[in-house]
């Protein structure tokens, strides 16, 4: 607590020194920044002007803090990263945190959560995250977070770097690459504006974007000011910004009108009126039919989107959340822990490997569904239950200490043993999130606890060290 207080005091002193050292006629502190010049609707550079979601958020922050944000134009996102790293730009307003970026950036509170998706041609089947990519080649914008993420956790996935999301989508449309990693809102914007009708969302890509303001480490005194402003942004302004940049505008195509005017000029007044009336009636009829078709297509698209969303986060046998969705929720809890220090615990339940000799596929599936029902009836509504492997069920318990989670784990063990009398050994582990842990380290602790349960003969709840 004293360390945090000392850091805050030093930041305020540094900020006041800058303000006091400014010229007497200066009324605002200037902060230079760089953006991704081609990432609509999140942010973009159009005719030398910064537009998009991040532009609106910077306007609100400027109102709350009195800071004057000065744009430093760049050609592409890679140039922006270089400028921020060198200190030419003090901040970048919309960026994901990665290990490599943490070497030269400090990060504000997250203020936008943006899903990442995999885009492919319509004939492509659903892809269950990067683990389901297989031999397909994936396009990634150079400098984007997923390039570093894939290199670290999925080194076997074949990738191809592209200069922008639009370039990658066009390559997917032409068949040069199989998939493209992109952000959800920018996908819809690019597909609609460039008529890439043969593309669709075929899956979700972890990790999801958690966007914040990146501050060059030379200017970390700005962080307390920026974080306070982010916390003060009214919800009504956030909704207003979201509505402004996620609306879809329909534009009528006027290319038929010149032909109509030529015909009108070639005929007499009486024939003109009669012909015009017939054209107007026919035009209205076509509009009505087209609007009806559009409504049917929109309803069909909405239904397919809902089905895709459900399938992308659910295990098809147990009905529980799948591993991709579970990892996303775990990373959200880790981020919340880092901000508020709320405790969080994982409970892992592992059954003996299902084998062909033990039971048929139908029996294994029925067993998984029974276990899922027990989990859902035992845990709280705020807990997240997932089937991460064929014989492993994991429960995320927010704001829960290991001791409290142990009571839940023992109830689950009793229910499992009563439901599966033929299953002699069930291994249960409990692991509480520790400071500075990421998902891989936390999951390793849970696995060690489950192994400890195995070494104790099973049917016991073991805790991680």
Secondary structure as UniProt FT lines:
FT   HELIX           2..21
FT   TURN            24..25
FT   STRAND          30..34
FT   STRAND          38..39
FT   TURN            40..42
FT   STRAND          43..46
FT   TURN            47..48
FT   STRAND          49..51
FT   HELIX           53..65
FT   STRAND          68..71
FT   HELIX           77..86
FT   STRAND          91..95
FT   TURN            99..100
FT   HELIX           101..103
FT   STRAND          105..107
FT   STRAND          112..114
FT   STRAND          116..121
FT   TURN            122..123
FT   HELIX           130..132
FT   TURN            134..135
FT   STRAND          137..141
FT   TURN            142..143
FT   HELIX           145..153
FT   TURN            155..156
FT   STRAND          158..162
FT   HELIX           165..174
FT   STRAND          179..183
FT   HELIX           184..193
FT   TURN            194..195
FT   TURN            197..198
FT   STRAND          199..204
FT   STRAND          209..216
FT   HELIX           217..222
FT   HELIX           223..232
FT   HELIX           235..246
FT   TURN            255..256
FT   HELIX           257..266
FT   HELIX           269..313
FT   TURN            316..318
FT   HELIX           323..340
FT   STRAND          344..351
FT   TURN            356..358
FT   HELIX           361..378
FT   TURN            381..382
FT   STRAND          384..389
FT   TURN            390..391
FT   STRAND          392..398
FT   HELIX           402..419
FT   TURN            421..422
FT   STRAND          426..432
FT   TURN            435..436
FT   HELIX           439..455
FT   TURN            456..457
FT   STRAND          460..463
//
